[in-house]
């Protein structure tokens, strides 16, 4: 480190990060020279807890992995379990799941847009976006009864139907969302101070993005077409006419454009679902005591933040032998580090927020000795002994 | 200074410290409420009528809060700079408000030839206190914020001072109350016999007001120039280690600086307390509140600039424009 350089710690507590994650920035004046990310501050033991609960109880655990993409996690979980069990869900349930997934995408992307505006100090836009986001929150509440953690999917279908008499009202709400989002696209791409803070900030080209294997809107803003809904369609995404949004800006403006255009596209999907949803049952019966055959399954879902992977192994009981969740943010951290290098201190918050990070869903705990390159595990008893020793010091 | 008692009352009550503090808290409420309504929020609502007492409640609450001084920041510079940030604008405010008392036939307590220079100088000294306070706080964010505050001063200080000199050249005096008098007489003359020169002067001064307001946004650390305290980037920058009484003083100092800026705009460009029908006091309050509203409106319209963008923009556009404006003023002052 030269004499002009010094280290700024950002996180695990910092107003720009709503979740615990640490970044050590080596800066030269106002320019970032090097970044050292450190993940793993939050361990909730959800994967372990799932191994001792049955498949219905696990629905509520998976939903609580993340507050914002709760439905994406549930969709991926139920999809993986149904694949292991060979359960065929009714056609109408697939439409309802897609409807929920796209509503959640709208709410998440609008939330992100507000946060991004706040990070560049444009609080007025933040308040306006969040006001308009209330429309989709109301819609979600009307459909499921909740503003987050909708508890809509279940193994074998969905738990609530979409009542047909509400469709005209929902169409109107969706139209309003599309209209407001188009307005924000116009604001974000013409307002001078936003462009000053967004164009060229946190740039990462297509080649680098492929090399660092980013996913979701983060990768699509650098021109990599990686939408799981197009690549390996699940549910009924192969029947729905929709565009995969890919721009090649590679900077924060590209991320704004990808997400806002995806909101418009998601509104179209929701309207298409409401127009084309078939009549019929919404779920097949699934008993909590029902055993699944031995086997394993991987289910990919395009969550709002990128590629969400749920991997489940069944050993023939009514609970999973192992369930592994890979949240999209984990795949986006290498590209985030590359985006941060060479930028200004002032651009750190918006660049980190640019990948729409969800660190708490990403974090797992593992023991690793860097010097000896060794990993190990601890039992509950060993952990509690360690705790007692630590606090009696 | 005929009667010491009158002078004491003037310093302590009206137009002295009590009035200034009350008025600063009022302007904070106006600014917060206006910003909230522009951003589709409610703003202060519960303390007093429509939350008018909220700034006072915040001030008192901070005064009784625990005052934590980190070990690394335990030095006189850190401890005394909030007092400077609070006291300097408070003392400076007496000067532009003199124009108000002079119209009512009261004895001015601090009005003399060259007081405009003193005001501009003292307003710059505040930034020095800010820099020292942030730098001595022993915090990396405080140091970055302090450097940014100093860098910003290099950018906006020159156009700010240049433009403030414009009305002084036209009035032929560096005394704020005389500048106000000049505005009143020349506006009356213009209304009596409208001419093209008067319009030209007004147009040139309008450019001056715009430059002045932009520089004031930077001076007051309002958006888009709240770079030195950017909450999401450097956690309130130079203020990061201040708490309790010191933070209360810093906030009050900021409010006083805001009304001081509004009073300067009013005195230099808007004719001070002069106006028809209503008494001068009401005109002064109306005009300064209007300036506060304009500043608030400008500050909610934009995203925050980066420090390099701000400095480059100021030297590319504001400084040349301010120089041109002063040249135009000099040329015009020969005409009228």
Interface residues (C-beta under 8 A of the other chain):
Chain A: X6 X8 X9 X14 X15 X16 X30 X117 X118 X119 X120 X121 X122 X123 X124 X125 X127 X128 X131 X191 X193 X194 X196 X197 X344 X345 X346 X347 X348 X349
Chain B: X38 X39 X40 X41 X140 X141 X144 X223 X224 X226 X227 X230 X231 X232 X233 X234 X235 X300 X301 X302 X303 X304 X305 X306 X307 X308 X309
